[in-house]
Amino acid sequence: MDALTTAKGGRYKWTEVTGPLGEKVKAKYGIIDNKDEVKTSAKSEVKAESKTSVKAETESKIKSKVKTASKTVEKTTIGTVAKTAVIEMAEASGLPLIGPTERNPLLTTTYGTGEMIKSALDEGIREFIIGIGGSATNDGGIGAAQALGVQFIDSEGKEVGFGGGELSKIKHISIESLDSRIKESKITVICDVNNPLTGERGATAVFGPQKGAKGDMLKTLENGMKNYAEVISKHFGMDVDKIPGSGAAGGLGAALICFFGAEIKSGIDTILDFVEFEKLLNGVDLVITGEGRIDGQSVFGKVPVGIARRCKKYGIKVVVITGSMGDKAQDVYEYGIDSIMTTINKDMSLDEAMSRSKELLMDAVDRMFRLIKLGMTLGCKYKRRR
């Protein structure tokens, strides 16, 4: 969120939303003015091809010809600078918002994420980039959907409550009260995982333990997620479980796809395209990037590999500074990364590493540039000898 908002000269909007355990928290999202785009809004009885309608915010009148399915008409409209909301779900529903002893995905909800979307809709925004990751939830995204009017009904005709523990109770889903502005919106979801909703690689099995689930709780959550997928299939004819990324953020990906018509894209590729990264590579010899941990999973959509792929096209070298290295970390070398430098310089706990992160990062950068300097010195000596 910060990278996109800052790169495009955006600003932040703070709003009070529901936190993972129902408490009120302050969350922010970015707002970017798309200054190269002008969208229009005007009453017309002719059905146009565009589905986007935004609130006018300027007073400049624009005459334009609109091509419709049946004919071309001339109309006068009010110009408006289109805006994009950049939302990070972890701001409202993230793991850092609750302590380790409070983590309970049977109870945690994404309702606050839905409230952030609603806040942006109230600002007249109809284009969204939503980052999903770092969630404290395993509720299949029903909380976010509930915040925008989707109703999840149990066998007694009552709406279910918050949390992953409610998924097994769902018998019927109604979108009759879904906020109508969602249908006017374009929603792009960015994430760096492609996990399905259920199964061995699903939301619960892979990410549940880090959110506090274990033992019987994992079984309860998985059974609930399977029921959720079955009800979606029954009501909407969508096999959401087979869509890559549907299991991201505890199943939030599934809700955004099914109820909001969102499109899931690779997080790093979307960001690099949005900031026109390749234009920034002009005249560059070395790119330094970072990641919390590098291992065999890093080749699947993680930031360093995404950056390295772009740099490789131009023969630019890439170094990754990382907190730690895991199994098969060397696999990233095949994707354009030239070297890895860890910040950890001795045995230490995660808490110590986090508290000393700035110091450790500076030390890693110093070591990296010393090696680069050594390489340049040896290279110069080799050339003189020739």
Secondary structure as GFF3:
##gff-version 3
##sequence-region A 1 386
A	DSSP	alpha_helix	2	7	.	.	.	ID=ss1
A	DSSP	beta_strand	11	18	.	.	.	ID=ss2
A	DSSP	beta_strand	24	41	.	.	.	ID=ss3
A	DSSP	beta_strand	61	67	.	.	.	ID=ss4
A	DSSP	beta_strand	72	88	.	.	.	ID=ss5
A	DSSP	alpha_helix	90	93	.	.	.	ID=ss6
A	DSSP	three_ten_helix	95	97	.	.	.	ID=ss7
A	DSSP	three_ten_helix	100	102	.	.	.	ID=ss8
A	DSSP	alpha_helix	111	122	.	.	.	ID=ss9
A	DSSP	beta_strand	127	131	.	.	.	ID=ss10
A	DSSP	alpha_helix	142	147	.	.	.	ID=ss11
A	DSSP	beta_strand	151	153	.	.	.	ID=ss12
A	DSSP	three_ten_helix	164	169	.	.	.	ID=ss13
A	DSSP	beta_strand	172	174	.	.	.	ID=ss14
A	DSSP	three_ten_helix	180	184	.	.	.	ID=ss15
A	DSSP	beta_strand	186	191	.	.	.	ID=ss16
A	DSSP	alpha_helix	203	207	.	.	.	ID=ss17
A	DSSP	three_ten_helix	209	211	.	.	.	ID=ss18
A	DSSP	alpha_helix	216	236	.	.	.	ID=ss19
A	DSSP	three_ten_helix	240	242	.	.	.	ID=ss20
A	DSSP	alpha_helix	248	260	.	.	.	ID=ss21
A	DSSP	beta_strand	263	266	.	.	.	ID=ss22
A	DSSP	alpha_helix	267	274	.	.	.	ID=ss23
A	DSSP	alpha_helix	277	280	.	.	.	ID=ss24
A	DSSP	beta_strand	286	294	.	.	.	ID=ss25
A	DSSP	three_ten_helix	296	299	.	.	.	ID=ss26
A	DSSP	alpha_helix	303	312	.	.	.	ID=ss27
A	DSSP	beta_strand	317	325	.	.	.	ID=ss28
A	DSSP	three_ten_helix	329	335	.	.	.	ID=ss29
A	DSSP	beta_strand	339	342	.	.	.	ID=ss30
A	DSSP	alpha_helix	350	355	.	.	.	ID=ss31
A	DSSP	alpha_helix	357	385	.	.	.	ID=ss32
###
